[in-house]
Amino acid sequence: MRFEGRIYRPPSEAESVLIQLTVGCSHNRCAFCAMYADKKYRVRPLEEVMEDVDASARLWPRARRVFVCDGDALSAGHETFSALCAHIGRRFPALERISAYTNARDILRLSPEELDRLRELRFFLCYLGLESGGAAVLERIRKGASPEDMVEMAEKARAAGMDLSAIVLLGAGGRALTADHVSGTIAVVNRMRPRYLSFLTAMIVPHTALMTWTREGSFQPLTDREILREARDMLAGLELDDTLFRMNHVSNLIALGGRLPRDRAALLAQLDALLPRAGDRVTCICEGDRAMFL
């Protein structure tokens, strides 16, 4: 198996086989992200990637899950991605699902028939960096998608029988846009109805526009208490049918988890108990060695 650069995967894919189809991210402009700053985007030769699948199958013949890297593997195109999924299915007889990071345009450009085909090949789970449902926040952080794009993407994936794991970034709008961030995210997540929902914290790391803006003073990051208040207010506004919620990433100030709406009251109680004790310090700015662990 061959990997180029640092490889990232969701925490829930810890036991999955990792296969790198693309190097880097085709967008790679998000103001908060330095994950692929050292990579030049390209699609790896499919023959080479399939050789990696074969090597992985020899090592883990009973693997049940495969995660396709890097930042947006579907950007390789439907023909390439579906051919890879078909090969993965042939080589892993116990395969239950294939998953990948996606963005809105990855799904929106595919036809219903193409999505149905991917579902048949056991591509079941899309990890979407929603970040925010606030239009002003998405524009500010250069996400390259609107709130309506996010909702349409979720509806299209759901119609194809795919599951969606949405990721929200607490503090992404800074102090100036916190109201837009909270209200917009509540509205969009309620319309998206993701199967899984994660709250992470927007960490300000080197080699990002967010770090530059923070140093210049044009972006004011939230304090610990303000970040927890965003989490509390978002949770209070969510009206979901059956969503597994997690707030247990290394970036988070507290580890929380439960199922919504069943556990919402208990989650809010934990946040309410912590808020008075939370600090007024800004701890989301990371430099040096600390930034390497995010």
SVG drawing of the C-alpha trace seen along z (x, -y; Angstrom):
<svg xmlns="http://www.w3.org/2000/svg" viewBox="-39 -44 45 57">
<polyline fill="none" stroke="black" stroke-width="0.4" points="0.0,0.0 1.1,-3.5 0.1,-6.7 1.1,-10.3 1.4,-12.8 -0.5,-12.7 -3.7,-10.7 -6.9,-11.9 -10.0,-9.9 -13.1,-10.3 -12.7,-8.9 -15.5,-6.4 -13.3,-4.9 -10.6,-3.8 -11.0,-0.1 -11.5,-0.7 -9.1,0.1 -7.9,-3.1 -7.4,-3.5 -6.1,-6.7 -7.7,-7.5 -7.0,-11.3 -4.2,-13.3 -5.2,-16.4 -8.5,-18.3 -9.8,-19.6 -11.2,-22.8 -8.5,-23.3 -9.6,-26.9 -11.4,-26.6 -10.1,-29.4 -9.8,-27.1 -8.2,-24.0 -4.5,-23.2 -5.0,-19.4 -3.9,-19.5 -1.8,-22.6 1.3,-20.6 -0.3,-18.6 -1.0,-19.4 -4.3,-17.9 -4.3,-15.0 -6.1,-11.7 -3.9,-8.7 -3.8,-6.2 -6.6,-3.8 -4.5,-0.7 -2.1,-1.8 -5.0,-2.3 -6.4,1.1 -3.1,2.7 -3.3,1.1 -6.8,2.6 -5.3,6.0 -2.5,5.6 -5.0,4.6 -7.2,7.5 -4.3,9.9 -3.6,8.3 -7.2,7.9 -9.3,10.4 -12.3,10.1 -12.4,6.3 -16.0,5.0 -15.4,1.3 -13.3,-0.7 -12.7,-4.5 -11.6,-6.2 -9.2,-9.1 -8.2,-12.0 -10.4,-15.1 -13.0,-14.5 -12.4,-11.2 -15.6,-11.5 -13.9,-14.3 -12.1,-11.6 -15.3,-11.2 -18.1,-8.7 -16.5,-6.3 -13.3,-6.1 -14.9,-6.1 -17.5,-3.4 -14.8,-1.2 -12.8,-1.4 -15.9,-0.6 -16.6,2.4 -13.1,3.7 -13.2,3.2 -16.4,5.2 -14.8,8.1 -11.7,8.2 -13.4,7.9 -16.2,10.6 -17.3,9.4 -17.6,5.8 -20.5,3.9 -19.8,0.3 -17.6,-2.1 -17.4,-5.7 -15.5,-8.9 -15.3,-12.6 -17.6,-14.4 -18.7,-18.0 -21.9,-19.3 -20.8,-19.5 -19.5,-15.9 -23.1,-14.7 -24.9,-17.4 -23.1,-16.8 -24.1,-13.1 -27.4,-11.9 -29.9,-9.8 -28.9,-6.8 -25.2,-7.3 -25.9,-7.6 -28.1,-4.5 -25.2,-2.7 -22.8,-3.8 -25.3,-2.6 -25.5,0.8 -21.7,1.0 -22.0,0.4 -21.0,-3.2 -23.3,-4.0 -21.9,-6.8 -21.0,-10.4 -19.0,-12.5 -19.9,-16.1 -18.1,-19.1 -21.2,-21.3 -19.2,-23.6 -22.2,-26.0 -25.7,-26.6 -25.1,-30.4 -24.8,-31.9 -22.5,-34.7 -20.3,-32.2 -19.9,-29.8 -18.9,-32.7 -16.5,-34.0 -14.7,-30.7 -14.6,-30.1 -16.5,-26.8 -17.6,-27.0 -21.2,-26.0 -24.3,-27.7 -26.8,-26.5 -29.2,-25.5 -26.4,-23.4 -26.0,-21.6 -29.7,-20.8 -30.0,-19.7 -27.0,-17.5 -28.5,-15.8 -31.8,-15.3 -30.2,-13.8 -28.0,-11.4 -31.0,-10.3 -33.1,-9.6 -30.3,-7.3 -30.4,-5.4 -27.1,-6.8 -26.4,-7.9 -25.0,-11.3 -22.6,-12.3 -22.6,-16.1 -19.8,-18.0 -20.4,-21.4 -17.6,-23.7 -18.3,-25.5 -16.8,-29.0 -16.5,-29.1 -18.0,-32.5 -16.0,-34.1 -17.7,-36.7 -19.1,-38.8 -21.1,-36.0 -22.0,-33.8 -25.7,-34.6 -25.8,-33.7 -23.8,-30.6 -26.2,-29.3 -29.5,-30.2 -28.4,-29.1 -26.9,-25.8 -30.1,-24.9 -32.2,-25.6 -30.0,-23.7 -29.4,-20.7 -33.1,-20.4 -33.8,-20.3 -30.9,-17.9 -31.8,-15.3 -28.4,-13.6 -28.1,-10.1 -25.0,-11.2 -24.0,-14.7 -20.7,-15.8 -19.8,-19.1 -16.1,-20.0 -14.4,-23.2 -12.8,-25.4 -9.2,-25.4 -7.0,-28.2 -3.9,-26.7 -0.8,-27.8 -0.9,-28.1 -4.6,-29.1 -6.4,-32.3 -8.2,-32.0 -4.8,-32.3 -3.9,-35.3 -7.2,-37.1 -6.8,-36.4 -3.3,-37.9 -4.5,-40.9 -7.5,-41.4 -10.2,-41.0 -11.4,-37.7 -12.2,-37.5 -12.2,-33.9 -14.7,-32.8 -13.7,-32.1 -14.3,-28.7 -17.6,-29.8 -18.8,-31.3 -18.0,-28.1 -19.9,-26.0 -22.8,-28.5 -22.9,-28.0 -23.1,-24.2 -25.8,-24.6 -27.9,-26.9 -27.6,-24.8 -28.5,-21.6 -31.5,-23.3 -32.8,-24.3 -32.4,-20.9 -35.6,-19.0 -34.4,-15.7 -36.1,-12.3 -33.2,-9.9 -29.7,-11.2 -26.6,-9.9 -24.8,-13.0 -21.1,-13.2 -19.0,-16.0 -16.0,-14.0 -13.3,-15.2 -9.9,-16.1 -10.8,-19.8 -13.8,-19.8 -13.8,-21.2 -16.0,-18.5 -16.9,-15.0 -20.6,-14.5 -22.6,-11.9 -26.1,-10.6 -29.1,-10.1 -31.3,-13.0 -34.0,-13.8 -34.0,-11.1 -30.9,-12.4 -31.2,-16.1 -32.4,-17.1 -29.5,-15.3 -27.0,-16.8 -28.3,-20.3 -28.2,-19.7 -24.5,-18.8 -23.7,-21.9 -25.8,-24.1 -23.8,-22.7 -20.5,-23.4 -21.2,-26.9 -20.8,-28.8 -17.4,-27.2 -16.1,-27.6 -13.3,-30.1 -13.3,-33.4 -10.0,-32.5 -9.4,-31.8 -7.9,-28.4 -8.7,-27.5 -5.5,-29.1 -2.9,-26.4 0.6,-26.8 3.7,-24.5 3.5,-20.9 -0.1,-21.3 -1.4,-22.0 0.0,-18.7 -2.5,-16.7 -5.6,-18.2"/>
</svg>
